[in-house]
Amino acid sequence: MRRFILFVLVVAICVYGLYRWTESQTPRATAEKFTPAERSNLNLDDVHLLAAVDEEYTRLVQAVVPSVVSITATKRVTASAVELFFGRRFLVPGRTEEMHSLGSGVIVSKEGHILTNQHVVADVDEVSIRLANGQTAPARIIGSDPVTDIAVLKVTGLTATPLAFGDSDQVKVGQRVVAVGNPFGFDETVTQGIISAKGRAMEDSANDFFQTDAAINPGNSGGPLVDVHGQIIGINSAVYGGSGSESRQGLGFAIPSNTARRALESIIKTGHVPHGYLGVEVLQPEQAARMGLPKTDGAYVYGVTPGSPAEKAGIRKGDVITSIGRHPVHTLSELRTQIAGVATGSQVAVGLDRANQAVTVTAGIVEQPVNPSANNQPAQPPASATPAPATNPALLAGVHVMEIPPDHQQDLPPNAHGVMVSSVEDGCAAAGTLQWGDVIEEIDRAPIHSVAEYNQAAASATGGRVLLAICRDHHRSFAVVTAR
């Protein structure tokens, strides 16, 4: 026992000695000297303007944020669902689930009216809003308009702080703007940028848009774009591209406030937004240029609807619309925007370029009718169709035509004339450009009313290209056939 105790004592002494030796070899940490800067390297008197701007932006944000709301839209869907039960999957038919989407809005009246995008609240069952101070309330949809992508909501029982509208016609490229919204569910997010461009067009929209580099992301839709006066100059609506990171590259788009305000006031008064209608089919300038048409700055008219304001005003196929009222027209988007903004029932001056001569006509704008849906085109010609024989080795060789069958007339504009393509031979110059059922109305500006007139005009089409005016599925367009 004594030996064991002696052994333990020797081991303890050795361990203690090893510990002290190790500690003596480790350098002791010493306190570092640290003297922080006492003041900025800048003389604050030299940057008083920047400090003032910083303070003013802070006040701007504090004035705007209370008027911006976060929107949660709820849609209930009933469908078969898959459930896990002890690791196995079973179908549960008829279960109702709730789907939620987020957006933004801005209070625009003391009565609690809220302006947002139509796509934020389209086809939903419930809408609720949350204020910056945390208050929540259900919202009622007063009305919406898919053409302008504007919707109006209303809440009651809350203290509403409305924002004023600015005049978007006075907005200039380069001016500073602030966007406020609910991107990805991050409430009251504020971003700053400039107006990058004006008059941007987007597919299937009658609006023109402001482009801004102020960060706009999913969830910002419906929030305000404000100027340095705290006034609404736009409603944030879209980002470039899809939903991935490639869509968030400083390319945001906002509906100008004047467009949004007109839609708002119309929805509140009548429940819907009437849109002006002229009754023309037009080409984009770049389309006209590709077809070799003489004037490409403006909207080239290639079709006039019978009985429309355009026909009554004397607008003709081949005219180029250069202005609506006092507003110049350079593109199809500008034409759509100007016509849509004209009050229905009013008269407007339409500037035209007609064979290089300036002409002005007056059109009475009416409310846009519902567009008729085009009938599906049969996959093959009727059995009774008898094609006319091929007539020439020119550019239209291989294109066989016939008089327009009565049962095909319903698939065309009411005043369509010409001959119908009955077949197109593989390998000919027009293959891939024309198809069965197309109606050829003109060849190089020469009107066609019969197979005989077609044969005569087609025989002379021997150059490097020929321009055709055609009808396809209720729509008029141009087609160019070039030599192969």
C-alpha positions in Angstrom: 0.0 0.0 0.0 2.8 2.4 0.9 4.5 1.6 -2.4 1.2 2.4 -4.3 0.9 5.7 -2.5 4.5 6.5 -3.3 3.9 5.7 -7.0 0.9 7.9 -7.2 2.8 10.8 -5.5 5.7 10.4 -8.0 3.3 10.4 -11.0 1.5 13.6 -9.7 4.8 15.4 -9.2 5.8 14.5 -12.8 2.5 15.7 -14.2 2.7 18.9 -12.3 6.3 19.5 -13.4 5.3 18.8 -17.1 2.4 21.3 -16.8 4.7 24.0 -15.4 7.3 23.4 -18.0 4.7 23.6 -20.8 3.2 26.8 -19.3 6.7 28.4 -19.2 7.2 27.7 -22.9 3.9 29.4 -23.9 4.2 33.1 -24.4 1.7 35.1 -22.3 -0.8 37.2 -24.2 -0.5 40.9 -23.5 -3.2 43.6 -23.9 -3.0 45.4 -27.3 -2.9 49.1 -27.4 -6.1 50.4 -29.2 -6.8 54.0 -29.8 -10.0 54.6 -31.9 -10.5 57.7 -34.1 -12.1 60.5 -32.3 -13.7 62.2 -35.4 -14.3 61.8 -39.1 -11.4 62.4 -41.4 -13.6 64.8 -43.3 -14.4 68.3 -42.1 -18.2 68.0 -41.6 -18.6 71.6 -42.8 -17.3 70.5 -46.2 -20.0 67.9 -46.7 -23.0 69.7 -45.2 -24.9 69.3 -48.5 -24.4 65.5 -48.5 -25.5 65.5 -44.9 -28.5 67.5 -45.7 -29.4 65.2 -48.6 -29.0 62.2 -46.4 -31.4 63.8 -43.8 -33.9 64.7 -46.5 -34.0 61.1 -47.9 -34.6 59.9 -44.3 -37.5 62.3 -44.0 -38.8 61.3 -47.4 -38.8 57.6 -46.5 -40.5 58.4 -43.1 -43.3 60.2 -45.0 -43.8 57.5 -47.6 -43.6 54.2 -45.7 -46.8 54.6 -43.6 -48.8 54.8 -46.8 -47.4 51.5 -48.3 -49.2 48.3 -47.4 -48.2 44.6 -47.7 -50.8 42.5 -49.4 -51.5 38.8 -48.8 -53.8 37.3 -51.4 -55.4 33.9 -50.6 -56.9 31.4 -53.1 -58.6 28.2 -52.0 -58.1 25.2 -54.3 -59.8 21.8 -54.0 -58.0 18.9 -55.6 -56.7 15.4 -54.9 -53.8 15.6 -52.5 -51.1 13.2 -51.4 -50.6 12.5 -47.7 -47.9 10.6 -45.8 -49.2 8.1 -43.3 -46.6 5.9 -41.6 -44.4 6.3 -44.6 -47.0 5.4 -47.2 -48.8 7.7 -49.7 -52.6 7.8 -50.0 -54.8 10.0 -52.1 -57.1 12.3 -50.2 -59.7 13.5 -52.7 -61.5 16.8 -52.2 -59.2 18.4 -49.7 -59.2 22.2 -49.8 -55.9 23.9 -49.5 -55.0 27.6 -49.3 -52.4 29.2 -51.6 -50.9 32.5 -50.6 -49.2 35.2 -52.7 -47.6 38.4 -51.7 -47.7 41.9 -53.1 -47.7 45.6 -52.3 -50.0 48.5 -52.5 -50.3 52.2 -51.7 -53.0 54.1 -49.9 -54.4 56.8 -52.2 -57.5 58.2 -50.3 -58.6 59.1 -46.8 -61.4 56.7 -47.2 -59.0 53.8 -47.4 -58.7 53.1 -51.2 -55.5 51.2 -52.1 -53.9 51.0 -55.5 -52.1 47.9 -56.6 -51.5 45.6 -59.6 -54.3 43.6 -61.0 -52.1 40.5 -61.2 -51.5 40.7 -57.4 -55.2 40.0 -56.7 -56.5 38.3 -59.8 -58.7 35.2 -59.2 -58.3 35.2 -55.4 -60.8 34.5 -52.6 -59.5 36.8 -49.9 -57.2 39.8 -49.6 -55.7 41.2 -46.4 -53.3 44.1 -45.9 -50.8 45.0 -43.2 -49.7 48.6 -42.5 -46.2 49.6 -41.5 -47.3 50.0 -37.9 -48.4 46.4 -37.7 -52.2 46.8 -38.1 -53.9 44.3 -40.3 -57.3 44.3 -42.0 -59.3 42.5 -44.7 -59.5 44.4 -47.9 -62.4 44.4 -50.5 -61.6 44.5 -54.2 -63.5 47.4 -55.7 -62.5 46.6 -59.3 -59.6 45.8 -61.6 -58.4 46.1 -65.1 -56.2 43.6 -66.8 -55.3 45.9 -69.7 -53.6 48.5 -67.5 -52.8 45.9 -64.7 -54.4 48.1 -62.1 -56.6 47.1 -59.2 -58.3 49.1 -56.5 -58.9 47.8 -53.0 -60.5 49.3 -49.9 -60.1 48.9 -46.2 -62.2 50.3 -43.4 -61.6 50.9 -39.7 -57.9 51.9 -40.1 -56.3 55.3 -40.0 -55.3 55.8 -43.6 -52.5 58.1 -44.7 -52.8 58.6 -48.4 -50.0 59.5 -50.8 -50.5 62.2 -53.4 -50.0 61.6 -57.2 -47.4 63.3 -59.2 -47.6 64.1 -62.9 -45.8 61.3 -64.7 -45.8 63.3 -67.9 -43.2 65.6 -66.3 -40.9 62.7 -65.3 -37.4 62.9 -66.8 -34.8 60.2 -67.5 -32.2 60.4 -64.8 -34.3 61.8 -62.0 -34.0 60.1 -58.6 -36.8 57.8 -57.4 -37.5 55.6 -54.4 -39.4 52.3 -54.6 -41.2 50.9 -51.5 -42.7 47.5 -51.2 -42.8 43.9 -49.8 -40.2 42.0 -51.8 -40.0 38.3 -50.8 -42.0 39.2 -47.7 -39.6 41.7 -46.3 -42.0 44.5 -45.4 -41.3 48.2 -45.8 -38.2 47.6 -48.0 -37.0 50.9 -49.5 -34.7 51.0 -52.5 -33.3 54.0 -54.4 -32.4 54.6 -58.0 -33.1 56.7 -61.1 -35.5 56.6 -64.0 -33.5 54.7 -66.5 -35.8 55.1 -69.5 -39.4 56.1 -70.5 -41.8 54.6 -72.9 -40.7 51.0 -72.5 -43.1 48.5 -74.2 -44.0 45.1 -72.9 -45.7 42.3 -74.7 -49.6 42.2 -74.4 -49.8 45.5 -72.6 -51.3 48.8 -73.7 -49.2 50.6 -71.2 -45.8 52.2 -71.7 -43.6 51.8 -68.7 -40.9 53.7 -66.8 -37.7 51.7 -66.5 -35.8 52.1 -63.2 -32.7 50.7 -61.6 -34.2 50.9 -58.1 -34.2 47.3 -56.9 -37.6 45.7 -57.7 -38.2 42.0 -56.9 -41.2 39.6 -56.6 -43.5 41.1 -53.9 -42.8 44.7 -55.0 -45.6 44.5 -57.5 -48.2 47.2 -56.7 -46.0 49.3 -54.5 -45.3 52.9 -55.3 -42.4 54.5 -57.2 -42.1 58.0 -55.7 -40.1 61.1 -56.6 -38.1 63.3 -54.2 -41.3 65.2 -53.3 -42.9 62.0 -51.9 -45.4 61.8 -54.8 -46.5 58.7 -56.6 -45.1 58.8 -60.2 -45.4 55.1 -60.9 -46.8 51.7 -59.7 -44.1 49.0 -59.7 -45.2 46.2 -61.9 -42.6 44.0 -63.4 -39.0 42.9 -63.6 -37.1 41.9 -66.7 -36.9 38.2 -67.4 -38.2 35.3 -65.3 -38.3 34.6 -61.6 -34.7 33.6 -61.2 -31.7 35.7 -60.3 -31.3 36.8 -64.0 -34.5 38.8 -63.6 -33.1 41.1 -60.9 -30.4 43.0 -62.7 -31.5 46.6 -62.2 -34.3 46.3 -64.8 -37.6 47.1 -63.1 -40.7 48.6 -64.7 -43.4 50.8 -63.3 -46.8 51.9 -64.7 -46.8 55.7 -65.0 -48.9 57.4 -62.4 -51.2 59.2 -64.9 -52.2 55.9 -66.4 -52.7 54.4 -63.0 -54.7 57.4 -61.8 -57.1 57.3 -64.8 -57.7 53.6 -64.2 -58.3 54.3 -60.5 -60.8 57.0 -61.0 -62.7 55.1 -63.7 -62.9 52.0 -61.5 -64.2 54.0 -58.5 -66.8 55.8 -60.7 -68.0 53.0 -63.0 -66.4 49.7 -61.8 -64.4 49.2 -65.0 -61.9 51.0 -67.3 -63.1 51.9 -70.8 -60.3 51.8 -73.4 -60.3 53.8 -76.6 -60.6 52.0 -79.9 -59.6 53.2 -83.3 -59.9 50.0 -85.4 -56.6 49.6 -87.2 -54.1 46.8 -87.5 -50.5 48.1 -87.6 -47.0 47.0 -88.0 -44.0 47.8 -85.7 -41.5 50.0 -87.4 -38.9 47.2 -87.5 -41.4 44.9 -89.2 -42.1 47.5 -91.8 -38.4 48.0 -92.3 -37.8 44.3 -92.8 -40.5 44.4 -95.5 -38.9 47.2 -97.3 -41.8 49.6 -96.7 -40.8 53.3 -97.5 -41.5 54.8 -94.1 -40.8 53.1 -90.8 -41.1 55.9 -88.2 -44.7 55.5 -87.0 -47.4 52.8 -87.1 -47.9 51.4 -90.5 -51.6 50.6 -91.2 -52.1 47.3 -92.9 -55.8 46.8 -92.0 -58.8 48.9 -91.2 -61.8 47.3 -89.5 -65.1 47.9 -91.3 -67.4 50.3 -89.5 -64.6 51.3 -87.1 -63.7 54.9 -86.1 -60.6 54.6 -88.4 -62.7 53.7 -91.4 -65.2 56.5 -90.7 -62.3 59.0 -90.3 -60.9 58.0 -93.7 -57.8 56.2 -92.6 -56.6 53.8 -95.3 -54.5 50.8 -95.6 -50.9 51.9 -96.3 -51.2 55.1 -94.1 -48.6 55.6 -91.4 -50.0 57.0 -88.2 -47.5 59.6 -86.9 -49.5 61.3 -84.1 -52.6 61.1 -81.9 -53.7 64.5 -80.7 -50.5 66.4 -79.8 -48.6 63.2 -79.0 -46.2 61.9 -81.6 -46.4 58.2 -82.4 -43.2 56.3 -83.3 -44.0 52.8 -82.3 -47.0 50.4 -81.9 -46.7 50.7 -78.1 -47.1 54.5 -78.3 -50.1 54.2 -80.5 -51.8 51.7 -78.1 -51.0 53.9 -75.1 -52.3 57.1 -76.7 -55.5 55.5 -78.1 -56.2 53.7 -74.8 -55.9 57.0 -72.9 -58.3 58.9 -75.1 -61.7 59.3 -73.5 -64.4 57.3 -75.2 -66.9 59.4 -77.1 -64.4 62.2 -77.8 -62.8 63.4 -81.1 -59.1 63.2 -81.6 -56.8 64.4 -84.4 -54.9 61.6 -86.1 -51.7 62.6 -88.0 -50.9 60.5 -91.0 -48.2 60.1 -93.6 -50.0 59.2 -96.8 -47.6 58.6 -99.7 -45.1 61.1 -98.2 -47.8 63.7 -97.7 -48.9 64.9 -94.2 -52.6 64.4 -93.7 -54.7 65.0 -90.5 -58.1 63.3 -90.0 -60.4 63.4 -87.0 -61.6 60.2 -85.5 -64.4 59.7 -82.9 -62.9 57.2 -80.4 -65.3 54.6 -79.0 -64.9 52.0 -76.3 -62.9 49.0 -77.3 -65.2 46.1 -78.3 -64.5 42.5 -77.3 -62.2 40.9 -79.9 -63.9 38.0 -81.7 -62.0 34.8 -81.3 -60.6 33.4 -84.5 -62.0 30.0 -85.6 -59.5 27.2 -85.8 -58.3 26.7 -89.3 -59.1 23.3 -90.8 -56.1 21.1 -91.2 -56.7 20.5 -94.9 -58.7 22.1 -97.7 -62.3 21.1 -98.3 -62.8 18.1 -100.6 -64.7 20.3 -103.1 -61.8 22.7 -103.5 -60.3 22.7 -107.0 -56.9 24.4 -107.1 -56.0 26.6 -110.0 -53.1 25.4 -112.0 -49.6 26.8 -111.5 -49.1 29.6 -114.0 -45.5 30.9 -114.0 -41.9 30.1 -113.0 -41.6 33.4 -111.0 -41.3 33.9 -107.2 -44.8 32.7 -106.6 -44.3 29.5 -108.7 -45.5 26.6 -106.6 -48.3 28.6 -104.9 -51.7 27.3 -105.9 -54.7 29.5 -105.3 -58.5 29.3 -105.6 -61.5 31.6 -105.1 -62.3 32.0 -101.4 -64.8 29.3 -100.4 -68.0 30.7 -98.7 -67.4 28.6 -95.6 -63.9 30.1 -95.2 -65.1 33.7 -95.3 -66.1 33.5 -91.6 -62.4 32.9 -90.7 -61.4 36.3 -92.3 -62.0 40.0 -91.6 -65.4 41.0 -92.9 -64.1 43.0 -95.8 -61.4 40.5 -96.9 -60.9 40.0 -100.6 -58.5 38.2 -102.9 -57.7 34.5 -103.5 -57.1 31.7 -101.0 -53.9 29.6 -101.0 -55.0 26.0 -101.7 -51.5 24.5 -101.5 -47.8 25.4 -101.4 -45.3 23.1 -103.1 -42.3 22.0 -101.0 -39.0 23.7 -102.0 -40.6 26.7 -103.7 -39.7 30.2 -102.7 -42.9 30.7 -100.7 -42.7 27.5 -98.7 -42.6 28.3 -95.0 -44.0 31.8 -95.7 -47.5 31.0 -97.0 -49.8 28.2 -95.9 -53.1 26.7 -96.8 -56.0 29.1 -96.0 -54.0 32.3 -96.4 -55.9 34.9 -98.4 -53.7 37.0 -100.7 -55.2 40.5 -101.0 -52.3 42.3 -102.7 -49.2 41.6 -104.6 -46.6 44.4 -104.5 -49.4 46.8 -103.6 -51.7 45.7 -106.5 -55.1 44.6 -105.2 -56.2 41.1 -106.0 -59.9 40.1 -106.4 -59.8 37.0 -108.5 -57.7 34.1 -109.6 -57.2 35.8 -113.0 -55.9 39.0 -111.3 -53.6 36.9 -109.1 -52.2 35.0 -112.1 -51.5 38.3 -113.9 -49.8 39.9 -110.9 -47.9 36.7 -109.9 -46.5 36.4 -113.4 -44.7 39.7 -113.1 -43.2 38.9 -109.7 -39.9 37.9 -111.0 -37.5 40.1 -109.1 -35.6 39.2 -105.9 -38.6 39.7 -103.6 -42.3 40.2 -103.6 -44.5 41.8 -100.9 -47.8 40.2 -100.2 -50.7 41.5 -98.1 -52.4 38.5 -96.6 -55.2 37.6 -94.2 -54.8 34.7 -91.7 -57.1 33.9 -88.8 -59.1 37.2 -88.7 -55.8 39.2 -88.8 -54.1 41.1 -91.6 -50.3 41.1 -92.1 -47.6 41.3 -94.7 -45.5 38.5 -96.0 -42.3 38.8 -98.0 -41.2 36.1 -100.5 -37.6 36.2 -101.5 -35.7 34.3 -104.2 -33.8 31.2 -102.9 
